[in-house]
Amino acid sequence: MKYAPVQNYINGQFVNASTDKALDVISPVDGTHLSTVPLSSSEDLANAVKAAKAAFPKWSKMPIKERVQVFFRYKYLLEKNLKELAALCTEENGKTYGESVAEIEKCIELTEFATSLPQLVTGEVLEVSKGVECRTEHVPLGVVASIVPFNFPAMVPNWTIPNAIALGNCMIIKPSEKVPLSCGRLAELLKEAGLPDGVLNIVHGDVDIVNAICDHPEIEAVSFVGSTKVAKIVYQRATHNYKRCLALGGAKNHLLVLPDAKEDMTAANVVASMSGCAGQRCMAASAMVGVGNIDHIINKIVTEAQKVVPGKNLGAVINKASKERIERYITEAEQQGAKVLVDGRKAIVDGKENGTYVGPTVIDYVKPDMAVAKEEIFGPVISIMRTNTLDEAIAIENSNPYGNAASVFTQNGGYARYVIEKASAGMIGVNVGVPVPREPFSFGGWNESKFGVGDITGKSSIEFWTKLKKSTTKWNPEAGINWMS
């Protein structure tokens, strides 16, 4: 075992869980046994909530301009330790080192946004009548929780930690049991940056801890990122217990490709979108809809896909079960009449035979009713469907229950605007394969890709992590009285 057993992080200290139950942490890169992660109990969660609740009065009363000083220092520490953090991310998640570097760079950008919050939560004040003043201010909720997935061990925690904490809340974070190491390192950096003990706490575990978070009466809000199936359960359970909840689910993102699209740019974007992070991201393109004759573009996509090599510029998928599931989708589509143009099944990387890799896969002549066209694959696979008209392509996109992202590739501004208006997705791209908004614009989808109000990052997150206090004051009884006072 390369690292010491993972521990919970409560009140500024790493501590053992109250249970001996644990899971192995295995690197998908080469099968190395990295560590063990505890399956904590509700008692462990209660201790974390107790610590957060004790820290909340002092932290929340600190002016926000003082609170964000922690995140100025944290940003510097992320920059200073970028290579180490990226290497750890690759080790436990399996993505390429370059992708991990980009992930930490995104953490830096998210933290930079948090440092700007004092300028965004100034509130409002207005003299509504002679001597009568109305004021609004953003007030922190209290103890909040964030449940994060395996595919971005550092970035998704930083979707919530900087904003929620800078806004005055104290947080419980529950990492994925598949990738528990990065969160612990982030906690160390935050403590080094001056974050007081108890403001951030980490409780490891599985579904039992997720349920306990949803049920705990002193947790005011819960954010979740994961599959739609689980997002629905978390949203229903948390809101049933009268908590705020923002639960981000899965995706089936469609790329609509028109014949006039720039061939090289389109092919490069399609392949990068479907294979980046081994397809294990909710913004990955896994369905492409060609309009009219696009054979010339598909041929170029095949050429580009063949340049993507597992173990070199393509990382591993998270574990053996995921590899087997992805390969079943490919086989099933082939059996149903689709044509596999680039086949990533049975990929093995020399020297890393115990790693879990799936090569880039391009499947043509997919029908909209096939599982590979409808369901989230979470692997480096693109399914190509063909239509005669743009309206038919949009109908395919809109018929899918998800609504995270959609993109159109064309040189026609009118067609691009038409797709922007008609596509049922929260994030739209034009000649962009991964249309992720950059800060301060927020991240969030529609339909069954998101449950709850608002988005998880950017300005929209302010409304989720705070409540609005309204005050009306009058100090001059000699002023005349009218209906407004």
C-alpha positions in Angstrom: 0.0 0.0 0.0 1.6 3.2 -1.2 -0.1 5.7 1.2 -1.2 5.5 4.8 -4.9 4.6 5.4 -7.2 7.6 4.6 -8.7 9.3 7.7 -11.5 11.6 8.3 -10.7 15.3 8.8 -12.6 16.8 11.7 -12.0 20.1 13.5 -8.7 20.6 11.8 -7.3 17.1 12.6 -7.1 13.8 10.7 -8.8 11.2 12.8 -9.8 7.5 12.5 -13.4 6.6 11.8 -15.4 4.9 14.5 -15.7 1.8 12.4 -13.1 -0.7 11.1 -14.9 -1.1 7.8 -12.9 0.1 4.9 -12.5 -0.3 1.1 -9.3 -0.6 -0.9 -8.3 2.4 -3.1 -6.9 1.1 -6.4 -5.2 3.2 -9.0 -6.8 2.6 -12.4 -3.5 3.6 -14.1 -1.8 0.3 -13.3 -3.7 -1.4 -10.5 -1.5 -0.2 -7.7 -3.0 -0.5 -4.2 -2.9 3.1 -3.1 -4.6 3.1 0.3 -7.8 2.2 2.2 -10.7 4.5 2.8 -13.0 4.1 5.9 -16.7 3.5 5.7 -17.6 6.0 8.4 -20.7 5.9 10.6 -23.4 8.4 11.4 -21.4 9.0 14.7 -18.5 10.3 12.6 -20.8 12.6 10.7 -22.3 13.8 14.0 -18.8 14.7 15.2 -18.1 16.6 12.0 -21.3 18.5 12.2 -20.6 19.3 15.9 -17.2 20.8 14.9 -18.7 22.8 12.0 -21.5 24.1 14.2 -19.0 25.2 16.9 -16.9 27.0 14.3 -19.8 28.7 12.6 -20.5 31.7 14.9 -17.0 33.1 14.8 -16.5 32.4 11.1 -19.8 33.7 9.9 -19.4 37.0 12.0 -16.0 37.6 10.4 -16.4 40.3 7.6 -16.3 38.6 4.2 -13.3 40.7 3.1 -11.4 39.0 5.9 -12.8 35.6 5.1 -11.6 35.7 1.5 -8.0 36.4 2.6 -7.8 32.7 3.3 -8.6 32.0 -0.3 -6.1 34.5 -1.6 -3.5 32.4 0.2 -5.1 29.1 -0.8 -4.9 30.2 -4.5 -1.2 30.7 -4.0 -0.8 27.3 -2.4 -2.7 25.6 -5.3 -0.3 27.3 -7.7 2.7 26.4 -5.6 1.7 22.7 -5.3 0.2 22.3 -8.8 2.5 19.5 -9.9 2.0 17.5 -6.8 -1.8 17.9 -6.8 -1.9 16.9 -10.5 0.2 13.8 -10.0 -2.1 12.7 -7.1 -5.2 13.3 -9.2 -3.8 11.2 -12.0 -2.8 8.4 -9.6 -6.2 8.0 -8.0 -8.4 8.9 -11.0 -6.5 7.6 -14.0 -6.7 10.7 -16.2 -3.6 11.9 -18.0 -1.2 14.2 -16.3 -2.0 17.1 -18.7 -5.7 16.7 -17.9 -4.9 16.7 -14.1 -2.9 19.9 -14.6 -5.9 21.5 -16.3 -8.1 20.3 -13.4 -5.9 22.1 -10.8 -5.8 25.2 -13.0 -9.6 25.2 -12.9 -9.4 24.9 -9.1 -7.3 28.0 -9.2 -9.8 29.9 -11.3 -12.7 28.8 -9.0 -10.8 30.1 -6.0 -10.0 33.3 -7.8 -13.7 33.9 -8.3 -14.3 33.3 -4.6 -11.9 36.1 -3.7 -14.2 38.4 -5.7 -17.3 37.7 -3.7 -17.0 40.8 -1.5 -17.7 42.8 -4.6 -20.7 40.7 -5.5 -22.6 40.4 -2.2 -22.7 44.0 -1.1 -26.4 44.0 -0.7 -28.7 46.9 -1.5 -30.0 49.9 0.5 -32.6 52.5 -0.4 -34.4 55.3 1.4 -37.9 54.3 0.6 -39.6 57.1 2.5 -38.3 60.1 4.4 -36.1 58.7 7.1 -37.1 55.1 6.3 -34.4 52.8 4.9 -34.7 49.3 3.5 -31.6 47.1 3.3 -30.8 43.6 2.0 -27.8 41.5 2.9 -26.7 37.9 2.2 -26.5 35.8 5.3 -24.8 32.4 5.5 -26.9 29.3 6.1 -24.9 27.5 8.7 -23.6 24.0 8.3 -23.7 22.8 4.7 -22.6 19.6 2.9 -21.1 18.7 -0.5 -21.1 15.2 -1.9 -18.7 14.9 -4.8 -17.9 12.3 -7.5 -14.9 10.4 -8.6 -14.3 12.0 -12.0 -12.8 15.3 -10.8 -11.2 14.6 -7.4 -10.0 18.2 -6.9 -12.2 20.4 -9.2 -15.7 19.4 -8.1 -14.8 19.9 -4.4 -13.6 23.4 -5.5 -16.9 24.0 -7.2 -18.4 24.3 -3.6 -15.6 24.8 -1.0 -14.4 28.3 -1.9 -17.8 29.9 -2.5 -19.7 28.2 0.3 -17.0 28.9 2.9 -16.1 32.4 1.8 -19.8 33.3 2.1 -19.6 32.3 5.8 -20.8 28.7 5.9 -19.0 25.8 7.5 -18.9 22.6 5.4 -18.9 18.9 5.5 -17.5 17.3 2.4 -18.0 13.7 1.4 -15.5 12.6 -1.3 -16.0 9.6 -3.6 -14.7 6.5 -1.9 -12.9 5.7 -5.2 -10.8 8.9 -5.1 -10.4 10.0 -1.4 -6.9 11.3 -1.4 -7.1 14.6 -3.2 -9.7 16.1 -0.7 -7.4 15.4 2.2 -4.6 17.3 0.5 -6.9 20.2 -0.2 -7.8 20.3 3.5 -4.1 20.5 4.4 -3.6 23.4 2.0 -6.7 25.3 3.4 -5.4 24.9 6.9 -2.0 26.2 5.8 -3.8 29.1 4.2 -5.3 30.0 7.6 -8.8 28.4 7.5 -9.9 28.0 11.1 -10.4 24.5 12.5 -13.9 23.1 12.1 -14.9 25.3 9.1 -14.1 22.4 6.7 -14.6 18.8 7.7 -14.2 15.6 5.6 -16.2 12.4 6.3 -15.5 9.4 4.1 -17.9 6.6 3.3 -20.4 5.2 1.0 -24.2 5.4 0.6 -24.8 5.3 4.4 -23.0 8.6 4.9 -24.8 10.1 1.9 -28.1 9.2 3.6 -26.9 10.4 6.9 -26.1 13.8 5.4 -29.5 14.1 3.9 -31.1 13.2 7.2 -29.0 15.2 9.7 -31.2 17.9 11.1 -28.4 20.5 11.6 -27.2 20.4 7.9 -29.0 23.2 6.1 -28.1 22.6 2.5 -26.7 19.8 0.4 -25.0 19.8 -3.0 -24.5 16.6 -5.0 -22.7 15.7 -8.2 -23.1 12.2 -9.7 -25.5 10.1 -11.7 -29.0 11.1 -12.3 -30.4 8.0 -10.6 -28.6 9.0 -7.4 -29.1 12.7 -7.8 -32.9 12.1 -7.8 -32.6 10.1 -4.6 -30.5 12.7 -2.8 -32.7 15.5 -3.9 -35.9 13.8 -2.8 -34.4 12.7 0.6 -32.7 16.1 1.4 -35.7 18.2 0.5 -38.0 15.8 2.3 -36.0 16.7 5.4 -36.6 20.4 4.5 -33.0 21.1 3.3 -31.9 23.1 0.3 -30.5 20.8 -2.3 -28.8 21.2 -5.6 -28.2 17.8 -7.2 -26.4 17.6 -10.6 -26.9 14.4 -12.5 -25.8 12.7 -15.7 -25.8 13.8 -19.3 -26.1 12.7 -22.9 -24.6 15.6 -24.7 -25.2 16.0 -28.4 -23.0 17.5 -31.1 -25.0 18.6 -34.1 -22.7 18.6 -37.2 -23.7 20.3 -40.4 -22.1 19.8 -43.8 -20.6 23.3 -43.9 -18.7 22.8 -40.6 -14.9 23.3 -40.7 -13.6 19.8 -41.2 -10.4 19.9 -39.2 -11.7 22.0 -36.4 -14.9 19.9 -36.0 -13.1 16.6 -36.0 -10.5 17.8 -33.4 -13.3 19.1 -31.2 -15.5 16.0 -31.5 -12.6 13.7 -30.6 -11.3 15.8 -27.8 -14.8 16.1 -26.3 -15.5 12.4 -26.4 -12.1 11.2 -25.2 -11.0 13.9 -22.8 -10.8 12.5 -19.2 -11.5 9.1 -20.9 -15.1 10.4 -21.4 -15.7 10.4 -17.7 -17.2 13.9 -17.4 -20.7 15.2 -17.6 -19.7 17.5 -20.4 -18.3 14.8 -22.7 -19.9 14.4 -26.1 -21.1 10.9 -26.5 -23.7 11.4 -29.2 -23.2 13.1 -32.6 -26.0 13.9 -35.0 -24.9 14.4 -38.6 -27.2 16.5 -40.8 -27.0 15.6 -44.5 -23.8 14.4 -46.1 -21.1 14.6 -43.6 -19.0 11.6 -44.6 -16.0 13.8 -45.2 -16.1 15.0 -41.6 -16.7 11.5 -40.2 -13.6 10.3 -42.1 -11.6 13.0 -40.5 -13.0 12.1 -37.0 -11.8 8.6 -37.6 -8.3 9.8 -38.4 -8.2 12.0 -35.3 -9.6 9.3 -33.1 -6.8 6.9 -34.2 -4.3 9.4 -32.9 -5.6 8.9 -29.3 -3.6 6.2 -27.6 -4.4 4.6 -24.3 -1.7 5.2 -21.8 -0.2 8.1 -23.7 -2.8 10.8 -24.5 -5.8 8.8 -23.1 -6.2 8.0 -19.5 -7.8 5.0 -17.8 -11.4 4.6 -16.8 -12.0 4.4 -13.1 -12.2 0.6 -12.6 -12.7 -2.8 -14.1 -16.5 -2.7 -13.7 -16.6 0.6 -15.8 -14.4 -0.9 -18.5 -16.6 -3.9 -18.8 -19.8 -1.8 -18.9 -18.5 0.5 -21.6 -17.4 -2.4 -23.7 -20.8 -4.0 -23.4 -22.4 -0.9 -24.8 -20.1 -1.1 -27.9 -20.8 -4.8 -28.4 -24.5 -4.3 -28.1 -24.6 -1.5 -30.6 -22.5 -3.6 -33.1 -24.9 -6.5 -32.6 -27.9 -4.2 -33.4 -26.4 -3.1 -36.7 -24.2 -0.1 -35.9 -20.8 0.0 -37.5 -17.8 0.4 -35.3 -15.3 2.5 -37.2 -12.7 2.8 -34.4 -12.8 0.0 -31.8 -11.4 0.7 -28.3 -12.4 -2.7 -26.7 -9.7 -4.9 -25.1 -7.2 -2.0 -24.8 -4.1 -3.0 -22.9 -1.2 -0.7 -22.1 2.3 -2.2 -22.0 3.8 -2.1 -18.6 0.4 -1.2 -17.1 -1.5 -4.5 -17.8 -3.5 -4.1 -14.6 -4.7 -0.7 -15.6 -8.3 -0.3 -16.8 -8.3 1.3 -20.2 -10.8 1.7 -23.1 -9.5 3.0 -26.4 -11.3 5.7 -28.4 -14.4 4.3 -30.1 -16.3 5.8 -33.0 -19.6 4.1 -33.9 -21.5 5.1 -37.0 -25.1 4.4 -38.2 -26.4 4.3 -34.6 -30.2 4.5 -34.3 -31.8 6.8 -31.8 -33.5 4.0 -29.9 -30.2 2.1 -29.2 -28.9 2.2 -25.7 -25.6 3.6 -26.9 -27.5 6.6 -28.3 -29.7 7.2 -25.2 -27.8 6.3 -22.1 -24.8 7.9 -20.4 -21.8 5.7 -21.3 -19.1 7.6 -19.3 -16.3 6.4 -21.6 -14.4 7.5 -24.7 -17.2 6.6 -27.1 -19.0 8.7 -29.7 -22.2 7.4 -31.3 -23.0 8.9 -34.7 -26.6 9.2 -35.8 -27.6 10.6 -39.2 -30.5 12.9 -40.2 -31.6 14.7 -43.3 -32.6 18.0 -41.6 -31.6 20.2 -38.7 -35.1 19.9 -37.2 -34.7 16.2 -37.1 -31.4 16.5 -35.4 -32.8 18.9 -32.8 -35.7 16.5 -32.2 -33.2 13.8 -31.3 -31.4 16.1 -28.9 -34.6 17.3 -27.3 -36.1 13.8 -26.9 -33.3 12.8 -24.6 -34.2 13.2 -20.9 -30.9 14.8 -20.0 -30.1 18.5 -20.6 -26.6 19.3 -19.7 -25.0 20.5 -22.9 -25.4 20.6 -26.7 -23.2 22.0 -29.5 -23.6 22.8 -33.1 -20.8 22.8 -35.7 -21.5 25.1 -38.6 -20.3 28.3 -40.3 -23.9 29.6 -40.7 -24.8 32.1 -38.0 -28.6 31.6 -38.6 -28.3 27.8 -38.0 -26.2 28.4 -34.9 -28.8 30.8 -33.5 -31.6 28.4 -34.3 -29.9 25.6 -32.3 -29.2 27.9 -29.4 -32.9 28.7 -29.2 -34.3 25.2 -29.8 -31.9 22.9 -28.0 -33.1 21.7 -24.6 -29.9 22.1 -22.7 -28.5 24.5 -20.1 -25.1 25.0 -21.8 -24.8 25.4 -25.5 -21.7 25.6 -27.7 -21.1 26.8 -31.3 -18.1 25.1 -32.8 -17.1 24.2 -29.2 -17.0 20.6 -28.1 -17.1 21.2 -24.4 -19.2 24.3 -23.8 -18.3 24.8 -20.1 -18.8 28.4 -19.0 -15.8 30.1 -17.4 -16.1 32.0 -14.2 -18.1 34.1 -13.3 -20.6 32.4 -15.5 -22.2 29.5 -13.8 -22.2 25.7 -14.5 -25.5 23.8 -14.6 -27.8 21.9 -16.9 -31.5 21.4 -17.4 -34.0 18.6 -17.3 -32.8 15.4 -15.7 -29.2 16.7 -15.5 -30.0 19.0 -12.6 -32.5 19.0 -9.7 -33.0 22.1 -7.7 -32.8 25.9 -8.4 -29.7 27.8 -9.4 -26.3 26.6 -10.5 -23.4 25.3 -8.5 -20.7 27.7 -9.5 -20.3 31.4 -10.5 -22.7 34.2 -9.4 -25.7 31.8 -9.3 -24.1 29.9 -6.4 -24.5 32.9 -4.1 -28.2 32.4 -3.9 -27.8 28.8 -3.0 -25.2 29.3 -0.2 -26.9 32.3 1.4 -30.3 33.5 2.5 -31.4 37.1 2.1 -32.1 39.2 5.2 -34.2 42.3 4.7 -34.3 45.1 7.3 -36.3 48.3 7.5 -35.2 51.1 9.9 -36.6 54.4 11.0 -34.9 56.8 13.4 -36.7 60.1 13.0 -40.2 60.0 14.6 -40.6 63.7 13.6 -40.7 62.8 9.9 -44.1 62.9 8.3 -45.9 59.6 8.0 -47.3 58.3 4.7 -48.4 54.9 3.4 -44.7 53.9 2.9 -43.7 54.6 6.5 
